[in-house]
Amino acid sequence: MFKLIKKLVEQLELRSIESILTLFIGSCLLVLSGLTGFILWYSSATVLVVCTVLVLLICPFALLCWFVKRTLLNPYYRFSAVLEAIRNEDYSLRANPKFNQGVVKLLADEITTISVDLQNRKSQYDQQAV
């Protein structure tokens, strides 16, 4: 099963986390709507009931998926901004992710450590230059 998914991802050339998240969320929405529609059709519900239930079920789920995707990608955008600031020798910007544990926190701590080290080296260089 995992090999099939891996081949599908390789064939679709999903090279970014954004495209993988979009594919996953789209697949979940498709499966949810298909199962719901099939259950309602099987129970002989009217077309109006099927459409109403699908809209009332899929809209909140789609909003939840959008929120999850945004929450998962925001730390990477913040890290990108901090690294760009470091490249421009601005060491005042810090990455403060919402996640206070795990790999995102570890990455934020490493970027902060690099920023502090570079700021100290620049201060020492500036003092020696004077």
N, CA, C and O atoms as CSV, one atom per row, in Angstrom:
chain,resi,resn,atom,element,x,y,z
A,1,MET,N,N,0.827,-1.195,0.000
A,1,MET,CA,C,0.000,0.000,0.000
A,1,MET,C,C,0.871,1.258,0.000
A,1,MET,O,O,0.626,2.199,-0.755
A,2,PHE,N,N,1.905,1.255,0.873
A,2,PHE,CA,C,2.777,2.421,0.941
A,2,PHE,C,C,3.603,2.571,-0.332
A,2,PHE,O,O,3.896,3.691,-0.749
A,3,LYS,N,N,3.978,1.462,-0.948
A,3,LYS,CA,C,4.731,1.528,-2.199
A,3,LYS,C,C,3.878,2.145,-3.292
A,3,LYS,O,O,4.375,2.912,-4.116
A,4,LEU,N,N,2.588,1.810,-3.303
A,4,LEU,CA,C,1.672,2.378,-4.295
A,4,LEU,C,C,1.560,3.889,-4.109
A,4,LEU,O,O,1.596,4.641,-5.083
A,5,ILE,N,N,1.426,4.326,-2.874
A,5,ILE,CA,C,1.337,5.761,-2.592
A,5,ILE,C,C,2.635,6.458,-2.976
A,5,ILE,O,O,2.614,7.551,-3.543
A,6,LYS,N,N,3.767,5.825,-2.666
A,6,LYS,CA,C,5.067,6.413,-3.001
A,6,LYS,C,C,5.230,6.550,-4.512
A,6,LYS,O,O,5.730,7.568,-4.989
A,7,LYS,N,N,4.811,5.533,-5.272
A,7,LYS,CA,C,4.881,5.608,-6.738
A,7,LYS,C,C,3.967,6.702,-7.272
A,7,LYS,O,O,4.325,7.413,-8.210
A,8,LEU,N,N,2.776,6.837,-6.669
A,8,LEU,CA,C,1.843,7.878,-7.097
A,8,LEU,C,C,2.439,9.263,-6.871
A,8,LEU,O,O,2.343,10.134,-7.735
A,9,VAL,N,N,3.053,9.462,-5.711
A,9,VAL,CA,C,3.671,10.749,-5.401
A,9,VAL,C,C,4.805,11.035,-6.373
A,9,VAL,O,O,4.950,12.170,-6.828
A,10,GLU,N,N,5.617,10.024,-6.703
A,10,GLU,CA,C,6.720,10.219,-7.644
A,10,GLU,C,C,6.210,10.510,-9.051
A,10,GLU,O,O,6.783,11.342,-9.755
A,11,GLN,N,N,5.145,9.836,-9.465
A,11,GLN,CA,C,4.610,10.059,-10.802
A,11,GLN,C,C,3.975,11.434,-10.945
A,11,GLN,O,O,4.044,12.043,-12.013
A,12,LEU,N,N,3.361,11.924,-9.881
A,12,LEU,CA,C,2.745,13.244,-9.926
A,12,LEU,C,C,3.760,14.362,-9.763
A,12,LEU,O,O,3.417,15.541,-9.853
A,13,GLU,N,N,5.019,13.987,-9.519
A,13,GLU,CA,C,6.111,14.941,-9.330
A,13,GLU,C,C,5.782,15.954,-8.239
A,13,GLU,O,O,5.929,17.163,-8.416
A,14,LEU,N,N,5.332,15.420,-7.109
A,14,LEU,CA,C,5.031,16.264,-5.961
A,14,LEU,C,C,6.331,16.542,-5.238
A,14,LEU,O,O,6.790,15.731,-4.434
A,15,ARG,N,N,6.909,17.661,-5.516
A,15,ARG,CA,C,8.222,17.994,-4.998
A,15,ARG,C,C,8.169,18.993,-3.848
A,15,ARG,O,O,9.211,19.378,-3.316
A,16,SER,N,N,6.982,19.413,-3.463
A,16,SER,CA,C,6.893,20.381,-2.371
A,16,SER,C,C,5.875,19.902,-1.344
A,16,SER,O,O,4.962,19.138,-1.654
A,17,ILE,N,N,6.053,20.364,-0.136
A,17,ILE,CA,C,5.132,19.993,0.930
A,17,ILE,C,C,3.744,20.573,0.670
A,17,ILE,O,O,2.736,19.983,1.060
A,18,GLU,N,N,3.697,21.731,0.010
A,18,GLU,CA,C,2.414,22.341,-0.305
A,18,GLU,C,C,1.601,21.455,-1.245
A,18,GLU,O,O,0.401,21.270,-1.042
A,19,SER,N,N,2.251,20.905,-2.272
A,19,SER,CA,C,1.515,20.074,-3.222
A,19,SER,C,C,1.090,18.754,-2.587
A,19,SER,O,O,0.017,18.239,-2.902
A,20,ILE,N,N,1.907,18.201,-1.706
A,20,ILE,CA,C,1.525,16.961,-1.033
A,20,ILE,C,C,0.352,17.206,-0.093
A,20,ILE,O,O,-0.577,16.400,-0.044
A,21,LEU,N,N,0.383,18.311,0.655
A,21,LEU,CA,C,-0.740,18.637,1.538
A,21,LEU,C,C,-2.018,18.883,0.738
A,21,LEU,O,O,-3.096,18.445,1.138
A,22,THR,N,N,-1.898,19.578,-0.382
A,22,THR,CA,C,-3.068,19.837,-1.215
A,22,THR,C,C,-3.648,18.543,-1.758
A,22,THR,O,O,-4.866,18.365,-1.765
A,23,LEU,N,N,-2.792,17.637,-2.213
A,23,LEU,CA,C,-3.265,16.341,-2.706
A,23,LEU,C,C,-3.938,15.545,-1.596
A,23,LEU,O,O,-4.988,14.941,-1.813
A,24,PHE,N,N,-3.341,15.542,-0.410
A,24,PHE,CA,C,-3.921,14.808,0.713
A,24,PHE,C,C,-5.275,15.378,1.111
A,24,PHE,O,O,-6.232,14.631,1.316
A,25,ILE,N,N,-5.354,16.690,1.220
A,25,ILE,CA,C,-6.606,17.334,1.622
A,25,ILE,C,C,-7.677,17.120,0.561
A,25,ILE,O,O,-8.829,16.830,0.885
A,26,GLY,N,N,-7.299,17.263,-0.701
A,26,GLY,CA,C,-8.257,17.020,-1.779
A,26,GLY,C,C,-8.759,15.592,-1.784
A,26,GLY,O,O,-9.945,15.348,-2.006
A,27,SER,N,N,-7.866,14.647,-1.542
A,27,SER,CA,C,-8.261,13.240,-1.492
A,27,SER,C,C,-9.215,12.982,-0.332
A,27,SER,O,O,-10.204,12.264,-0.481
A,28,CYS,N,N,-8.919,13.562,0.811
A,28,CYS,CA,C,-9.806,13.397,1.972
A,28,CYS,C,C,-11.188,13.981,1.692
A,28,CYS,O,O,-12.203,13.368,2.025
A,29,LEU,N,N,-11.228,15.154,1.086
A,29,LEU,CA,C,-12.517,15.765,0.755
A,29,LEU,C,C,-13.289,14.913,-0.242
A,29,LEU,O,O,-14.502,14.746,-0.113
A,30,LEU,N,N,-12.599,14.381,-1.224
A,30,LEU,CA,C,-13.238,13.541,-2.234
A,30,LEU,C,C,-13.796,12.266,-1.615
A,30,LEU,O,O,-14.929,11.881,-1.901
A,31,VAL,N,N,-13.010,11.613,-0.772
A,31,VAL,CA,C,-13.468,10.384,-0.123
A,31,VAL,C,C,-14.646,10.670,0.806
A,31,VAL,O,O,-15.624,9.922,0.811
A,32,LEU,N,N,-14.563,11.739,1.587
A,32,LEU,CA,C,-15.646,12.097,2.493
A,32,LEU,C,C,-16.935,12.383,1.739
A,32,LEU,O,O,-18.000,11.888,2.110
A,33,SER,N,N,-16.841,13.173,0.692
A,33,SER,CA,C,-18.060,13.493,-0.068
A,33,SER,C,C,-18.604,12.269,-0.794
A,33,SER,O,O,-19.820,12.094,-0.882
A,34,GLY,N,N,-17.728,11.429,-1.309
A,34,GLY,CA,C,-18.185,10.209,-1.987
A,34,GLY,C,C,-18.885,9.251,-1.046
A,34,GLY,O,O,-19.949,8.722,-1.369
A,35,LEU,N,N,-18.292,9.024,0.115
A,35,LEU,CA,C,-18.920,8.126,1.088
A,35,LEU,C,C,-20.253,8.675,1.585
A,35,LEU,O,O,-21.232,7.939,1.711
A,36,THR,N,N,-20.278,9.968,1.865
A,36,THR,CA,C,-21.514,10.586,2.339
A,36,THR,C,C,-22.596,10.521,1.266
A,36,THR,O,O,-23.743,10.177,1.550
A,37,GLY,N,N,-22.225,10.851,0.042
A,37,GLY,CA,C,-23.188,10.781,-1.051
A,37,GLY,C,C,-23.702,9.371,-1.271
A,37,GLY,O,O,-24.896,9.169,-1.496
A,38,PHE,N,N,-22.802,8.389,-1.208
A,38,PHE,CA,C,-23.220,7.000,-1.397
A,38,PHE,C,C,-24.162,6.545,-0.286
A,38,PHE,O,O,-25.167,5.888,-0.557
A,39,ILE,N,N,-23.846,6.887,0.951
A,39,ILE,CA,C,-24.710,6.493,2.078
A,39,ILE,C,C,-26.081,7.143,1.945
A,39,ILE,O,O,-27.101,6.494,2.177
A,40,LEU,N,N,-26.110,8.407,1.578
A,40,LEU,CA,C,-27.398,9.087,1.419
A,40,LEU,C,C,-28.172,8.540,0.224
A,40,LEU,O,O,-29.393,8.400,0.292
A,41,TRP,N,N,-27.487,8.233,-0.854
A,41,TRP,CA,C,-28.153,7.671,-2.031
A,41,TRP,C,C,-28.698,6.282,-1.714
A,41,TRP,O,O,-29.804,5.932,-2.125
A,42,TYR,N,N,-27.915,5.497,-0.980
A,42,TYR,CA,C,-28.313,4.144,-0.612
A,42,TYR,C,C,-29.523,4.159,0.317
A,42,TYR,O,O,-30.334,3.233,0.300
A,43,SER,N,N,-29.643,5.203,1.123
A,43,SER,CA,C,-30.784,5.305,2.036
A,43,SER,C,C,-31.982,5.975,1.382
A,43,SER,O,O,-32.944,6.327,2.065
A,44,SER,N,N,-31.935,6.155,0.072
A,44,SER,CA,C,-33.037,6.717,-0.730
A,44,SER,C,C,-33.409,8.139,-0.307
A,44,SER,O,O,-34.589,8.482,-0.239
A,45,ALA,N,N,-32.420,8.945,-0.031
A,45,ALA,CA,C,-32.680,10.346,0.301
A,45,ALA,C,C,-32.929,11.128,-0.981
A,45,ALA,O,O,-32.472,10.739,-2.055
A,46,THR,N,N,-33.646,12.218,-0.859
A,46,THR,CA,C,-33.922,13.036,-2.028
A,46,THR,C,C,-32.669,13.812,-2.431
A,46,THR,O,O,-31.718,13.927,-1.657
A,47,VAL,N,N,-32.685,14.334,-3.637
A,47,VAL,CA,C,-31.539,15.080,-4.146
A,47,VAL,C,C,-31.280,16.311,-3.295
A,47,VAL,O,O,-30.128,16.660,-3.040
A,48,LEU,N,N,-32.332,16.965,-2.858
A,48,LEU,CA,C,-32.179,18.152,-2.013
A,48,LEU,C,C,-31.511,17.802,-0.679
A,48,LEU,O,O,-30.662,18.553,-0.199
A,49,VAL,N,N,-31.879,16.691,-0.092
A,49,VAL,CA,C,-31.276,16.266,1.170
A,49,VAL,C,C,-29.805,15.921,0.962
A,49,VAL,O,O,-28.955,16.281,1.777
A,50,VAL,N,N,-29.509,15.221,-0.132
A,50,VAL,CA,C,-28.127,14.849,-0.426
A,50,VAL,C,C,-27.273,16.098,-0.598
A,50,VAL,O,O,-26.197,16.195,-0.007
A,51,CYS,N,N,-27.731,17.044,-1.391
A,51,CYS,CA,C,-26.969,18.283,-1.627
A,51,CYS,C,C,-26.809,19.085,-0.337
A,51,CYS,O,O,-25.729,19.613,-0.070
A,52,THR,N,N,-27.860,19.181,0.458
A,52,THR,CA,C,-27.795,19.933,1.712
A,52,THR,C,C,-26.796,19.310,2.677
A,52,THR,O,O,-25.978,20.017,3.265
A,53,VAL,N,N,-26.856,18.008,2.842
A,53,VAL,CA,C,-25.938,17.338,3.767
A,53,VAL,C,C,-24.506,17.464,3.277
A,53,VAL,O,O,-23.597,17.709,4.070
A,54,LEU,N,N,-24.297,17.299,1.981
A,54,LEU,CA,C,-22.943,17.421,1.445
A,54,LEU,C,C,-22.380,18.820,1.674
A,54,LEU,O,O,-21.220,18.963,2.062
A,55,VAL,N,N,-23.181,19.840,1.442
A,55,VAL,CA,C,-22.713,21.212,1.642
A,55,VAL,C,C,-22.438,21.471,3.123
A,55,VAL,O,O,-21.421,22.070,3.473
A,56,LEU,N,N,-23.348,21.016,3.992
A,56,LEU,CA,C,-23.171,21.250,5.421
A,56,LEU,C,C,-22.021,20.436,6.006
A,56,LEU,O,O,-21.474,20.802,7.046
A,57,LEU,N,N,-21.656,19.356,5.364
A,57,LEU,CA,C,-20.554,18.538,5.849
A,57,LEU,C,C,-19.222,18.962,5.240
A,57,LEU,O,O,-18.208,19.013,5.937
A,58,ILE,N,N,-19.219,19.263,3.955
A,58,ILE,CA,C,-17.962,19.537,3.259
A,58,ILE,C,C,-17.441,20.946,3.552
A,58,ILE,O,O,-16.229,21.131,3.661
A,59,CYS,N,N,-18.306,21.925,3.679
A,59,CYS,CA,C,-17.827,23.293,3.934
A,59,CYS,C,C,-17.044,23.412,5.239
A,59,CYS,O,O,-15.942,23.961,5.224
A,60,PRO,N,N,-17.561,22.922,6.369
A,60,PRO,CA,C,-16.738,22.998,7.592
A,60,PRO,C,C,-15.462,22.166,7.487
A,60,PRO,O,O,-14.413,22.571,7.988
A,61,PHE,N,N,-15.549,21.003,6.836
A,61,PHE,CA,C,-14.356,20.174,6.695
A,61,PHE,C,C,-13.322,20.867,5.810
A,61,PHE,O,O,-12.126,20.792,6.091
A,62,ALA,N,N,-13.755,21.533,4.758
A,62,ALA,CA,C,-12.834,22.263,3.890
A,62,ALA,C,C,-12.172,23.413,4.648
A,62,ALA,O,O,-10.977,23.655,4.482
A,63,LEU,N,N,-12.932,24.117,5.473
A,63,LEU,CA,C,-12.351,25.191,6.291
A,63,LEU,C,C,-11.347,24.636,7.294
A,63,LEU,O,O,-10.297,25.237,7.523
A,64,LEU,N,N,-11.664,23.497,7.890
A,64,LEU,CA,C,-10.735,22.858,8.813
A,64,LEU,C,C,-9.445,22.460,8.096
A,64,LEU,O,O,-8.354,22.655,8.633
A,65,CYS,N,N,-9.561,21.913,6.903
A,65,CYS,CA,C,-8.377,21.524,6.127
A,65,CYS,C,C,-7.535,22.742,5.763
A,65,CYS,O,O,-6.307,22.689,5.836
A,66,TRP,N,N,-8.180,23.833,5.375
A,66,TRP,CA,C,-7.452,25.060,5.048
A,66,TRP,C,C,-6.698,25.560,6.274
A,66,TRP,O,O,-5.542,25.970,6.162
A,67,PHE,N,N,-7.338,25.532,7.447
A,67,PHE,CA,C,-6.696,25.984,8.669
A,67,PHE,C,C,-5.494,25.099,9.019
A,67,PHE,O,O,-4.440,25.609,9.401
A,68,VAL,N,N,-5.646,23.795,8.890
A,68,VAL,CA,C,-4.547,22.869,9.188
A,68,VAL,C,C,-3.376,23.104,8.236
A,68,VAL,O,O,-2.223,23.134,8.665
A,69,LYS,N,N,-3.667,23.268,6.954
A,69,LYS,CA,C,-2.601,23.509,5.969
A,69,LYS,C,C,-1.866,24.806,6.287
A,69,LYS,O,O,-0.636,24.851,6.252
A,70,ARG,N,N,-2.612,25.854,6.597
A,70,ARG,CA,C,-1.999,27.141,6.917
A,70,ARG,C,C,-1.154,27.040,8.189
A,70,ARG,O,O,-0.060,27.601,8.258
A,71,THR,N,N,-1.661,26.330,9.185
A,71,THR,CA,C,-0.940,26.167,10.444
A,71,THR,C,C,0.350,25.381,10.248
A,71,THR,O,O,1.363,25.689,10.875
A,72,LEU,N,N,0.321,24.375,9.389
A,72,LEU,CA,C,1.514,23.564,9.158
A,72,LEU,C,C,2.571,24.298,8.330
A,72,LEU,O,O,3.764,24.050,8.502
A,73,LEU,N,N,2.155,25.189,7.443
A,73,LEU,CA,C,3.111,25.857,6.556
A,73,LEU,C,C,3.643,27.177,7.106
A,73,LEU,O,O,4.710,27.621,6.683
A,74,ASN,N,N,2.936,27.816,8.031
A,74,ASN,CA,C,3.376,29.112,8.552
A,74,ASN,C,C,4.772,29.104,9.155
A,74,ASN,O,O,5.523,30.047,8.904
A,75,PRO,N,N,5.171,28.095,9.939
A,75,PRO,CA,C,6.537,28.133,10.477
A,75,PRO,C,C,7.608,28.169,9.392
A,75,PRO,O,O,8.642,28.813,9.568
A,76,TYR,N,N,7.379,27.496,8.291
A,76,TYR,CA,C,8.374,27.492,7.221
A,76,TYR,C,C,8.500,28.864,6.566
A,76,TYR,O,O,9.599,29.283,6.202
A,77,TYR,N,N,7.383,29.559,6.418
A,77,TYR,CA,C,7.444,30.911,5.876
A,77,TYR,C,C,8.170,31.851,6.845
A,77,TYR,O,O,8.923,32.727,6.421
A,78,ARG,N,N,7.941,31.662,8.140
A,78,ARG,CA,C,8.645,32.480,9.133
A,78,ARG,C,C,10.144,32.199,9.103
A,78,ARG,O,O,10.954,33.124,9.147
A,79,PHE,N,N,10.514,30.911,9.026
A,79,PHE,CA,C,11.933,30.558,8.963
A,79,PHE,C,C,12.581,31.149,7.725
A,79,PHE,O,O,13.727,31.597,7.773
A,80,SER,N,N,11.866,31.152,6.634
A,80,SER,CA,C,12.390,31.741,5.405
A,80,SER,C,C,12.658,33.233,5.579
A,80,SER,O,O,13.680,33.738,5.114
A,81,ALA,N,N,11.756,33.933,6.239
A,81,ALA,CA,C,11.942,35.371,6.479
A,81,ALA,C,C,13.127,35.623,7.404
A,81,ALA,O,O,13.896,36.561,7.191
A,82,VAL,N,N,13.276,34.785,8.434
A,82,VAL,CA,C,14.398,34.953,9.363
A,82,VAL,C,C,15.720,34.690,8.652
A,82,VAL,O,O,16.681,35.436,8.841
A,83,LEU,N,N,15.780,33.650,7.847
A,83,LEU,CA,C,17.020,33.347,7.125
A,83,LEU,C,C,17.367,34.431,6.109
A,83,LEU,O,O,18.541,34.728,5.891
A,84,GLU,N,N,16.355,35.018,5.493
A,84,GLU,CA,C,16.613,36.133,4.575
A,84,GLU,C,C,17.169,37.332,5.339
A,84,GLU,O,O,18.064,38.020,4.849
A,85,ALA,N,N,16.645,37.584,6.533
A,85,ALA,CA,C,17.157,38.680,7.355
A,85,ALA,C,C,18.604,38.412,7.763
A,85,ALA,O,O,19.425,39.328,7.760
A,86,ILE,N,N,18.921,37.176,8.112
A,86,ILE,CA,C,20.293,36.826,8.481
A,86,ILE,C,C,21.219,37.023,7.288
A,86,ILE,O,O,22.337,37.514,7.440
A,87,ARG,N,N,20.756,36.640,6.105
A,87,ARG,CA,C,21.568,36.831,4.893
A,87,ARG,C,C,21.857,38.311,4.671
A,87,ARG,O,O,22.915,38.664,4.150
A,88,ASN,N,N,20.927,39.177,5.062
A,88,ASN,CA,C,21.114,40.620,4.915
A,88,ASN,C,C,21.741,41.255,6.150
A,88,ASN,O,O,21.707,42.475,6.310
A,89,GLU,N,N,22.310,40.431,7.019
A,89,GLU,CA,C,23.002,40.853,8.238
A,89,GLU,C,C,22.100,41.605,9.201
A,89,GLU,O,O,22.551,42.516,9.896
A,90,ASP,N,N,20.841,41.233,9.246
A,90,ASP,CA,C,19.909,41.745,10.251
A,90,ASP,C,C,19.625,40.602,11.212
A,90,ASP,O,O,18.889,39.671,10.888
A,91,TYR,N,N,20.221,40.684,12.402
A,91,TYR,CA,C,20.138,39.585,13.356
A,91,TYR,C,C,19.074,39.821,14.426
A,91,TYR,O,O,19.012,39.078,15.406
A,92,SER,N,N,18.258,40.818,14.257
A,92,SER,CA,C,17.256,41.135,15.276
A,92,SER,C,C,15.977,40.310,15.122
A,92,SER,O,O,15.234,40.148,16.089
A,93,LEU,N,N,15.714,39.797,13.944
A,93,LEU,CA,C,14.496,39.037,13.693
A,93,LEU,C,C,14.642,37.626,14.256
A,93,LEU,O,O,15.666,36.975,14.048
A,94,ARG,N,N,13.623,37.155,14.965
A,94,ARG,CA,C,13.656,35.824,15.575
A,94,ARG,C,C,12.464,35.006,15.088
A,94,ARG,O,O,11.397,35.542,14.791
A,95,ALA,N,N,12.672,33.716,15.016
A,95,ALA,CA,C,11.588,32.797,14.654
A,95,ALA,C,C,10.936,32.313,15.938
A,95,ALA,O,O,11.566,31.612,16.729
A,96,ASN,N,N,9.700,32.674,16.147
A,96,ASN,CA,C,8.953,32.238,17.324
A,96,ASN,C,C,7.740,31.435,16.863
A,96,ASN,O,O,6.648,31.984,16.716
A,97,PRO,N,N,7.933,30.130,16.635
A,97,PRO,CA,C,6.814,29.333,16.125
A,97,PRO,C,C,5.756,29.094,17.189
A,97,PRO,O,O,6.028,29.177,18.387
A,98,LYS,N,N,4.538,28.795,16.732
A,98,LYS,CA,C,3.462,28.476,17.655
A,98,LYS,C,C,3.713,27.137,18.340
A,98,LYS,O,O,3.240,26.903,19.453
A,99,PHE,N,N,4.444,26.277,17.685
A,99,PHE,CA,C,4.733,24.960,18.246
A,99,PHE,C,C,5.891,25.089,19.228
A,99,PHE,O,O,6.972,25.545,18.856
A,100,ASN,N,N,5.674,24.694,20.468
A,100,ASN,CA,C,6.727,24.827,21.469
A,100,ASN,C,C,7.409,23.499,21.777
A,100,ASN,O,O,8.145,23.391,22.758
A,101,GLN,N,N,7.170,22.500,20.956
A,101,GLN,CA,C,7.828,21.209,21.090
A,101,GLN,C,C,8.044,20.631,19.703
A,101,GLN,O,O,7.429,21.063,18.728
A,102,GLY,N,N,8.917,19.659,19.634
A,102,GLY,CA,C,9.090,18.925,18.389
A,102,GLY,C,C,10.119,19.523,17.461
A,102,GLY,O,O,10.937,20.357,17.850
A,103,VAL,N,N,10.054,19.074,16.219
A,103,VAL,CA,C,11.076,19.413,15.229
A,103,VAL,C,C,11.021,20.892,14.832
A,103,VAL,O,O,12.057,21.485,14.530
A,104,VAL,N,N,9.849,21.483,14.829
A,104,VAL,CA,C,9.743,22.908,14.477
A,104,VAL,C,C,10.423,23.755,15.547
A,104,VAL,O,O,11.125,24.713,15.227
A,105,LYS,N,N,10.219,23.410,16.804
A,105,LYS,CA,C,10.881,24.137,17.888
A,105,LYS,C,C,12.394,23.942,17.824
A,105,LYS,O,O,13.153,24.885,18.049
A,106,LEU,N,N,12.829,22.732,17.519
A,106,LEU,CA,C,14.263,22.451,17.381
A,106,LEU,C,C,14.877,23.285,16.267
A,106,LEU,O,O,15.958,23.850,16.434
A,107,LEU,N,N,14.192,23.364,15.133
A,107,LEU,CA,C,14.686,24.166,14.018
A,107,LEU,C,C,14.725,25.648,14.384
A,107,LEU,O,O,15.685,26.340,14.046
A,108,ALA,N,N,13.703,26.138,15.063
A,108,ALA,CA,C,13.677,27.544,15.480
A,108,ALA,C,C,14.824,27.841,16.440
A,108,ALA,O,O,15.453,28.895,16.348
A,109,ASP,N,N,15.095,26.926,17.350
A,109,ASP,CA,C,16.207,27.124,18.290
A,109,ASP,C,C,17.548,27.144,17.566
A,109,ASP,O,O,18.421,27.943,17.906
A,110,GLU,N,N,17.720,26.280,16.576
A,110,GLU,CA,C,18.974,26.259,15.815
A,110,GLU,C,C,19.167,27.547,15.018
A,110,GLU,O,O,20.271,28.088,14.962
A,111,ILE,N,N,18.099,28.031,14.407
A,111,ILE,CA,C,18.195,29.282,13.646
A,111,ILE,C,C,18.508,30.443,14.581
A,111,ILE,O,O,19.295,31.323,14.231
A,112,THR,N,N,17.904,30.455,15.760
A,112,THR,CA,C,18.185,31.506,16.740
A,112,THR,C,C,19.636,31.442,17.205
A,112,THR,O,O,20.286,32.475,17.365
A,113,THR,N,N,20.146,30.229,17.422
A,113,THR,CA,C,21.540,30.063,17.842
A,113,THR,C,C,22.495,30.566,16.765
A,113,THR,O,O,23.475,31.246,17.070
A,114,ILE,N,N,22.217,30.238,15.521
A,114,ILE,CA,C,23.053,30.713,14.416
A,114,ILE,C,C,23.011,32.232,14.345
A,114,ILE,O,O,24.041,32.874,14.134
A,115,SER,N,N,21.842,32.803,14.516
A,115,SER,CA,C,21.696,34.259,14.458
A,115,SER,C,C,22.486,34.936,15.565
A,115,SER,O,O,23.163,35.934,15.321
A,116,VAL,N,N,22.408,34.406,16.779
A,116,VAL,CA,C,23.150,34.984,17.906
A,116,VAL,C,C,24.646,34.855,17.673
A,116,VAL,O,O,25.392,35.803,17.919
A,117,ASP,N,N,25.102,33.686,17.199
A,117,ASP,CA,C,26.531,33.495,16.917
A,117,ASP,C,C,27.035,34.476,15.856
A,117,ASP,O,O,28.097,35.078,16.012
A,118,LEU,N,N,26.275,34.628,14.794
A,118,LEU,CA,C,26.697,35.555,13.739
A,118,LEU,C,C,26.687,36.998,14.229
A,118,LEU,O,O,27.543,37.793,13.840
A,119,GLN,N,N,25.727,37.336,15.079
A,119,GLN,CA,C,25.682,38.689,15.626
A,119,GLN,C,C,26.898,38.942,16.515
A,119,GLN,O,O,27.496,40.016,16.456
A,120,ASN,N,N,27.263,37.968,17.330
A,120,ASN,CA,C,28.452,38.111,18.183
A,120,ASN,C,C,29.724,38.238,17.345
A,120,ASN,O,O,30.584,39.064,17.652
A,121,ARG,N,N,29.851,37.440,16.305
A,121,ARG,CA,C,31.030,37.522,15.434
A,121,ARG,C,C,31.111,38.877,14.737
A,121,ARG,O,O,32.189,39.455,14.598
A,122,LYS,N,N,29.949,39.375,14.302
A,122,LYS,CA,C,29.938,40.678,13.635
A,122,LYS,C,C,30.324,41.783,14.615
A,122,LYS,O,O,31.047,42.711,14.252
A,123,SER,N,N,29.844,41.684,15.858
A,123,SER,CA,C,30.206,42.679,16.877
A,123,SER,C,C,31.706,42.651,17.155
A,123,SER,O,O,32.336,43.702,17.268
A,124,GLN,N,N,32.273,41.463,17.265
A,124,GLN,CA,C,33.716,41.339,17.492
A,124,GLN,C,C,34.502,41.890,16.307
A,124,GLN,O,O,35.512,42.568,16.495
A,125,TYR,N,N,34.053,41.608,15.102
A,125,TYR,CA,C,34.726,42.120,13.906
A,125,TYR,C,C,34.666,43.637,13.870
A,125,TYR,O,O,35.657,44.299,13.563
A,126,ASP,N,N,33.488,44.190,14.190
A,126,ASP,CA,C,33.335,45.652,14.185
A,126,ASP,C,C,34.227,46.295,15.243
A,126,ASP,O,O,34.788,47.363,14.998
A,127,GLN,N,N,34.373,45.671,16.417
A,127,GLN,CA,C,35.228,46.211,17.468
A,127,GLN,C,C,36.685,46.161,17.044
A,127,GLN,O,O,37.436,47.105,17.288
A,128,GLN,N,N,37.089,45.073,16.413
A,128,GLN,CA,C,38.470,44.966,15.944
A,128,GLN,C,C,38.755,45.936,14.817
A,128,GLN,O,O,39.870,46.445,14.705
A,129,ALA,N,N,37.775,46.198,13.989
A,129,ALA,CA,C,37.976,47.123,12.880
A,129,ALA,C,C,38.174,48.548,13.372
A,129,ALA,O,O,38.907,49.327,12.763
A,130,VAL,N,N,37.515,48.885,14.479
A,130,VAL,CA,C,37.661,50.240,15.028
A,130,VAL,C,C,39.015,50.347,15.681
A,130,VAL,O,O,39.361,51.401,16.214
